[in-house]
Amino acid sequence: MEDIIPNKKLDIRGLKCPYTFVRSKLTIEAMDVGQVLEILLDYQEASNSIPKSMEDHGHKVLRVEKVSATDWIILIRKERD
């Protein structure tokens, strides 16, 4: 798997929906087009809903990976303002 170096990291472990998406959306909105956001989370529902919502908003999901028994990492590239 290709190594992608994120421009920004967001740790939202401990948060539940809708706060997981709200924090993710606000963070990516503050980034420049082409930059990559790494999201670390521990809420299984959000590991599915965040990628879908980000794609619905026009961004590219580069990776969704379960990294431990409780945690996921999602990498998203901002595609548009």
C-alpha positions as CSV (number, residue, x, y, z in Angstrom):
1,M,0.0,0.0,0.0
2,E,1.3,3.4,-1.0
3,D,2.5,5.7,1.8
4,I,0.5,8.9,1.9
5,I,1.7,11.6,4.1
6,P,-1.2,13.7,5.5
7,N,-1.0,17.4,5.7
8,K,-3.2,17.4,8.8
9,K,-4.3,14.8,11.4
10,L,-7.5,14.8,13.3
11,D,-8.1,12.6,16.3
12,I,-11.8,12.2,17.0
13,R,-11.7,9.1,19.1
14,G,-14.4,9.3,21.8
15,L,-16.8,11.3,19.6
16,K,-20.1,9.9,18.2
17,C,-22.2,10.9,15.2
18,P,-22.9,13.6,14.2
19,Y,-19.9,15.2,15.9
20,T,-17.5,12.9,14.0
21,F,-18.6,14.2,10.7
22,V,-19.0,17.8,11.8
23,R,-15.4,17.9,13.1
24,S,-14.1,16.2,9.9
25,K,-16.0,18.5,7.6
26,L,-14.8,21.7,9.5
27,T,-11.2,20.5,9.4
28,I,-11.2,19.7,5.6
29,E,-13.0,23.0,4.8
30,A,-10.0,24.8,6.4
31,M,-7.5,22.9,4.2
32,D,-6.3,23.7,0.7
33,V,-7.4,21.7,-2.4
34,G,-5.1,18.8,-2.9
35,Q,-4.2,18.4,0.8
36,V,-4.7,15.2,2.6
37,L,-6.5,14.8,6.0
38,E,-5.9,11.8,8.2
39,I,-8.8,11.0,10.6
40,L,-8.3,8.7,13.6
41,L,-11.6,7.4,15.1
42,D,-13.0,4.7,17.3
43,Y,-16.7,4.8,16.3
44,Q,-17.5,2.0,13.9
45,E,-20.6,3.7,12.3
46,A,-18.4,6.8,11.5
47,S,-15.9,4.6,9.7
48,N,-18.6,4.1,7.1
49,S,-20.5,7.3,7.2
50,I,-17.5,9.7,7.1
51,P,-16.1,8.3,3.8
52,K,-19.6,8.3,2.2
53,S,-20.3,11.9,3.3
54,M,-16.9,13.1,2.2
55,E,-17.5,11.6,-1.3
56,D,-20.9,13.2,-1.4
57,H,-19.2,16.5,-0.8
58,G,-16.8,15.9,-3.7
59,H,-13.7,14.8,-1.9
60,K,-11.6,11.7,-2.6
61,V,-11.4,8.9,0.0
62,L,-7.9,7.4,-0.3
63,R,-8.0,4.8,2.4
64,V,-10.2,3.4,5.2
65,E,-8.2,1.1,7.4
66,K,-8.9,-0.7,10.7
67,V,-5.7,-0.3,12.6
68,S,-6.6,-1.9,15.9
69,A,-9.5,-3.7,17.6
70,T,-11.2,-0.3,18.1
71,D,-9.6,2.3,15.8
72,W,-9.8,3.2,12.1
73,I,-7.8,5.6,10.0
74,I,-9.4,7.4,7.1
75,L,-7.4,9.4,4.6
76,I,-9.2,12.0,2.5
77,R,-7.9,14.3,-0.2
78,K,-9.7,17.6,-0.5
79,E,-10.8,17.9,-4.1
80,R,-12.7,21.2,-4.1
81,D,-13.6,24.2,-2.0
